[in-house]
Amino acid sequence: MTARGCAGPSARVVRAAVGGLVHESSTFMVEYLGTAELSAFSCHQGPDLLTEFGGTATVTGGYLAACAAVGAQVRPAFHARAEPGPAISGDAHLALEQRLSGALCEAGDCEVVLLDLHGAGVIAPDRSLDVAVLRRVRQLLPDAVIAVTMDLHANVPDELLDLADVVTGFHEYPHTDAADRARLAGELAVAAARGTIRPVIRQRRLPMLLPPSPTVAGSPARELRDLVREIEERPGVLACAAFHGFPYADTEQAATSVVTVTDGDPGLAQRCCDEAAAWLDGQRERFRPTLLAPVEAVRLALASEEPTVVVGDGSDNPGCGATGDNTHLLRALLEAPVATCFATLWDPETVATAVAAGVGNTLDVRLGGRHGWASGPPVEAVGTVRAVTDGVITQTAMRRGKRADFGPSVRITVGRCEVIVASQRRQVLDPEILLLHGVVPRRYRIVAVKSVNHFRAGFAQVSGHMVVADAPGPTARGIEQIPRSGPTRALWPMAAPHVVSGGQQS
């Protein structure tokens, strides 16, 4: 679908540079993982960018589709992304920004720049990565129309909106609409370059941060999604997004916000932001999650009438920056009197030991628990190596069509549990990493995965019953329970009286 006001392929050709620098940064995780360095990033430049992202359900894939739809000439620049983790180092930021700058210079004079930015990137200790990137791009191409597509969990400072001409954000959580939202941003940017629309952006920031809140049926996040969708369909409105904010970045930028883009009408844009913000302010208590300890989550799964139940490891989601080696849920699974499976535990040392032992051999294992409080104690047990793989999969739900690399990985049987251990820290979005190791999820009573909400899309065909387990940790869903000393202490729910459970069901 072509965005309203956008001319089709017959209009004059516009040159569009496509790139991005994507990182969701937790300031809490620096203590446990250090800073994110250049080696953490997967980088693609020029023709390689087209090969990597063409036809994928990603932001960059959406940009490429937009250019094809409206007849814009793609100038592939540079794209870098790392798994969410600790704030990135200053050296890594400079190296990545230099590569992006060089690629943009090679792309030549472009009327449009299409950027994939997360919106919650942090340069250690507390600078906005996204603002830094936009400043540099604006310096290089002062007259270009710059479009940005950001994650639903973006923290959006005012300066970001001063630097960009078009801003869109995901509506869905799990983020299954990334490509669609980027396509909208791309089409709007090209239309602006052609002079058929005049984008105006306004924002309303709220003194709050939402805990991880999926847009599942019956949830307040679904109602919020529906509201901004309805706003976006109004005459004169080009785009509207509610950004939940990223509660694991303790910075000045962190906050929930609403951003609206209109066609030359700043008053309309502000009224739309204020309307959605007022709804959020009135409904915020409904966003408190009901927390389930791992033992309780397993007990609930065992009581289910569904033959298979999927349990998300909500406190140790690498997609929030967590270590991925927390053992609390694994311990609960090992006590279950049924066949279970677990993916993935980040433990390069155990992978190396298992590979050396070889398939079919039994060995003493020390699983996970390598980062103190963030990880829990290691699990010491006897396990049998069942499979060894390269850990490379192609994702089938969120980021459909995009490769993901878990690094060398192994399947180890511990009691009744099949444990997939990986040498790269990755969130599990779909069953592919299990299938790669010969584990068919439907054959197990409980399937546990390192993910807080994104697994819901990828495992929808596996089970109709999904729950989230909560253990202590620096990326727990009970965000008001996380020790913090910075600016986010003053935001809801940290500054509000603690309520153990609320209206949102797991």
N, C-alpha and C positions, 0 to 999 in steps of 0.2 A: 504494500500500500504506500502511495506517495503522500507525504505530509502536506497538510493544507497550505496553500500558498506557494508550493514548490513547482517550478517548471519542470517539464519532462525532458527526455534526452535531446529534443530538437533545439533546445536553448543553447546559447553560446557555451563553448567548452570552458570549464573551470579546472584549474590545476589544484589538486588536493594532496597535501602531504599527510601521510598516515603514520602514526607512531604512538609511543606511550612509555611511561615509567610507572609501574604498578607495584605498590607495596602497602599492606595493611600492617601497621606497626604498633606493637604493644610496648609501652614504656616499662611495664612491670616485668617483662621477660628479659630485659637486659641483665638483671641480677643473676639469672640462671643460664642464659645462653650467650652472653656477651652481646655485641652489636652484629647486625647483619652486614656481611662483607660482600665484595663484588662476586666472589665465587658462588654465592647463594642464588644469583640471578641467571635466568635463562634468557639469552639475548638473540635477537633476529634482526637483520638489516638488509635493506634493498630487496632483491628478488627472493631471498630466503624468507623474508617476512610474508610475502605473498604465498609461498609454498606452505608455510607453517599455519597460516590462519585462513586461507581461502576456503570457503564452504563450511567453516566451523561456527558453532553457536557461541561465539565469543564477542566481546566488544569490537575487536579489530575485524573479525569476520563480518560483523554488522556494518562497520564502516565501508568495507570493500563492497558489500552488497548495495549500500546506499549509492556509492559512486557509480556502480554499474547501472542502477535504476535511473539515475538522473543525468547520465552522460558526463560525469566528471572524470578527468584524467588523473589516475592514481600515480602519485610519486611516493613509493614506499621509502620510509625514512628508517627509524630505529625503534625497536620495542624491547623492553626488558621487564621481566616479572620474576618475583621470588615468592615462595610460599609465605603466608603471613608469619610474622615472627617478631623478634625484638627490633627496636628502632635501628635504623641503618647508620653506619659510620659516616663521618664527614668525607673520608677518602672515597668510599664507595659511591656516595652521592656525586662527588665531583667527577669521578671517572665515568659514571653513567650519563651525567648531564653533558659532558664533553662529547661523548659518542652521539648522543641525540643531537647536539648542536652541529656537529660535523655532518651528520646525515641530512639535516635540514638544509645546510648550506649546499650540499651536493644536489639536493632536490631542486634547487633554484628558486626563482620567484614564484611563489604559490599564493593564490588568492584565498585559499582555505587551508587550515591545519586541523586535522582530526586527531584528538589526543585521548588515549585510554589512560585514565588516572583513577586510582582507587578512591582518594579523598580522605583517607586516614593514614597517609604516609607521614612518618616522623624521622627527621634527621636528628640523631642523638645530640643533646638530651631532649629537646622539646620544640624544634623548628618544624614547620610544615613543609614536607617534601613537595607536595602538590603546588603550593604557592611558589616555591623556589623554581620548580620546573616552568611554571607559567610565566614567571618574571623573565626567565631566560628566553623562552620562545617569543614572548612579546618584544623583547629587545631585538631579536633577530628579524622578526617579521612584523613590524609595527602596524602595517596596514592590512594584514590578513584577518580574515574572519576565523577566530579560534573557537572550536567546539570541543566540549569536554563531556564525556560520559563517565559517571561515577557510581560506585557501589552504593547500595541502600544504607550501608553503615558508614558513609562518609561523614567526617567532621568538617563543616564548611565555614571557614572564616570569610568575613566580608571582602577582604582583598582578593580572594579567588574570583569572586563575581565581578570585581572591577577589571580583572585581567582577561576574562573569557567573554565571548559574545553570545554563546549558546551553551547552556548547561542542562543536561538531562540526567536522571538517576533511575536505577532499577525500581520497579514496583513490587516485584515478587521476592519472597524468601521462603524456599530456596530460589536462587537467582536464575531462574530458567528463562528470563526475558532479556538477558544482557544484549544479545544480538539485535533484538527488536528495538530496544531503547537507543542503541548506538546508531541503528539505521535512521531512526527519527532525528537524532542529533546531526547526522551527516547530511540528511536531506534539507534540514533547516539551514545549516551552514551554507550549503551551495545556493539555496534560494536567497539567503542574505547577500552573498557575493554577487548574485545576479540582480540584486536590487528589487526583488519581488516581495520581500518582507523586511521589516526593521525590528529585529529582536530587542526587547527590553527585559532586564532581569531584576527581580526583587526577591528578598528573603525575609523570613521571620525566624530568628533563633529563640529557642526556649531554654530556660534554666533547668534542663533535665537531660537524662540519658536513658534510653530504653534498654532493658536487658534483651538478650536474643529472643526475638518474637516472630515466629513463623507466620506466614500469611495463609494458614490452614483454615478450613471451614469452621465457623463459630468463634474465631479469635478476634480480638480487637484490632490486631494488625491487618486482618482481612478487611475489616470495616474501614480502616484508614486507607488501605489500598483502593478500595472502591470509591472513597470520597475524592482522592486526588485524581483518579481516573475520570470521574464525572466532571471535575473541574477542568481537566484537560480537554474535554469535549465541548466546552463552552465557546461561543463566538469570540474571536480575538485572542484566545489562549492557545499558545503553541506547545507548551510543555509544562508539566507540574509534577513535582516529586516531593515526598516526605522522606527525609534522611533520618534514620533512627539514631545515628551517631555511633561511634565506636567506644564503648565504655572501658576498654582496656588500654586506652591512651590517656594518661593523666596530664593533659596539656590545656593551654588556654583555648585551643581550637575546638576541643571536644564539647559537643552539644547536639541535641536534636534540633532539626530545622526543617523548614518548608521553603522550597525554591520554586518560583513560577516565572515562565518566560511568556511574554505577550508580544503581539505585533504592534509595537509603537505606543502602547498604553501603560505607562508606569502605575497609574492609579488602579487599574484593573489587576495588574500583577500583585500589588500590595494587598488589595482586598482579598484576593484568592489565598495568599499566604496567611493572612490574618484569620480567615475562616477555618482553614485546616488546623492552624495553630490553636485556635480556641477549642476546637473539638478535642485535640490532643490533650490540652491542659485539663479539660473536664473529665477525660477518660483515663488518665494516666495510671490510677490505682489498679485498673483492670489488666495492666501489662505485667504486674508482678507474677512471676511463674510459680507454680506449685513444685516444690523441690522434692525429689525422691532420692534417698541414699541408694548406692549401688545394690545393697542387699534387698532393699524394698523393691527396686526396679526388677530384679531377677525374680523375686517372689510374685510380683504382678504378672510378669511374663509367663511364669509357670501356671498361674491360675487362669490364663486366657483360653478361650475356646478356639482361637486361631492355632493351626498346626505349627506355624512359625511366627515368632515375634522378633522384631528388630529393635535393639536397644542402642541408643546413641550415647556415647561417652561425653556427656555435656560439659564436664569441667576440664577435659583434656583434649579439646579440639584443636589440631594443628591449624585449622582454618581461622582460629582466633589468635594464633601465635603461640599456643601451648606446646609443651615439650613433646607430647605424643608418646611418652613412656610412663605415664601414670598407671599404677597397678591396681587401684582400688576396685574397679569393675572386673578386671581379670580375676582377682581373688574371689569375688562373689560368684563368677562363672564356674570356677574350679570346684566350688562347693555344691553346684547344682547336680541333681541326680539324673541328668539327661545329656544328650549329645548337643554340644554347643560349638560355636566358632567365633573367632575374634580377629579383626583386622583394623589397622595394623599397629604393631608395637614398634616404635623407633628404637632400635638397639643394634647399631653396626657391629659391636663387639660380639654379640650372640650370633649374628649372621655369619661373621667370619669363622667362628668356632664351629657352627653347624655345617658350613660349606667344607671346612677341613675334615670334619667327621664323615661326611658323605651320606647320601640317601640310604635309609634303612638302618642306620646305626643309632644306638641309644647313648645318651650322654647326660651329664649333669649340666643343668642350665641355670643361669642367674638372669632372669628376665626383667628388664626395665628398672625403674627406681633409681636412676642415675643422676637426678638433679634435685635432691633434697626434698623440701616441702612441696615443690611443684610436681613431684613424681610419685610420692609415697615410697614405701620400702620395696626393694626388689623381691621378686618371686623366685625362690630357690626350689627346684624340683628336678625330676628326671623326665626327659623328653626323648621322643624318637623323631629323627629327621625324615619327612615324607616327600618333600619336593624342594628343589632349588631352581630359581628363575632369575631373569634379568630385571624383573619388576617393572617392565614397560607395558603400558596398556593404552588403549584408546577409549576415552570417556564416552558414555552413551546417554547421559541425561543432562545435567548441568555441564556446560562447556563441551557439548556433544561434538564429536569429531576431532577433538584436540587430544594429542598424546599427553600422557602423564608418566613420569619416571619415579618410581619408588626406590630405584637403585637395586643392586643385588638383594634378593629376598628369599626367605625360606618358610616352609610350613613345618611346624613342629607339633607333634601330638603330646599333650600333657594331660594325663588322665582321660576324661571324656571330651576335652576341649582341643580343637584344632586352632593353633595360634599362627597367624601370619606375621613374621617379623621382618621389618624392612630396614634398609640402611640409609634411606632418605626419609625425612619427616614430611608426611603428606596426609591431608584429610582424605577420607574415603567417601566418595560421592556416589558410587554405584557398585554393583557386585563384581566388576571386572577383575579386580586384584584377587578376589577370592577364587573366581573361576580360573584364573591363570595358574593357581596352585592346586587345581583339582577339587576345590571345595564348592559344591552346589548348595547354595543357601537354603533351598526348600527342603533339604534333607535333615536340617537341624532344627531343634526346638527353639533355640535362641541364637540369633545372629547379632553380635555386638560389633560396633564400628566406632572409630575415632572421628566423631562428627557430632555437632549439636543440633543442626536442623537440615543442612543441605542433603543429607542422606534420604530425606523423605521423598524426594523426586526420584532418585535412582533406585530405591528399594520398594517403590509403590507396587510393582508387580510381584514382589516376593511375599508381602504381608500387608494386611489391612490394619494391623495393630502395631503401633510404634510408640515407644516410650523413651524418655531421656533420664539417664542416671546422673546424679549430682554428688560430687565429692569436693572436699576443700581444695582450693588451689587458686592461683593468681588469675585464672581465666574462668572462674566459676560463673554460673548463671545468676546466682545471688550476688549481684554486683555490689550491693551495699555492704557485703561481708568482707570484701577484699580490702586489706590494709592499703591506705593511700594517703599521701601527704601533700598532694598538689592541688591545683585549681578545681578538680572535679569533686572535691569534698563538699563544695558549696551547692552542688546540683542535686536534684531529686533523682533517685531515692536515697542517695547518701545523706542528704541533709534532712530527711524525713524520718519519723518514727519507724522502726523496723517492723515489718509484717512478714510473718513466716511464709504464708501462702496467700494466693489471690485467685482471681477468676480464670486465668489461663491454664488450661489443662495440658499436660505433656502429651 
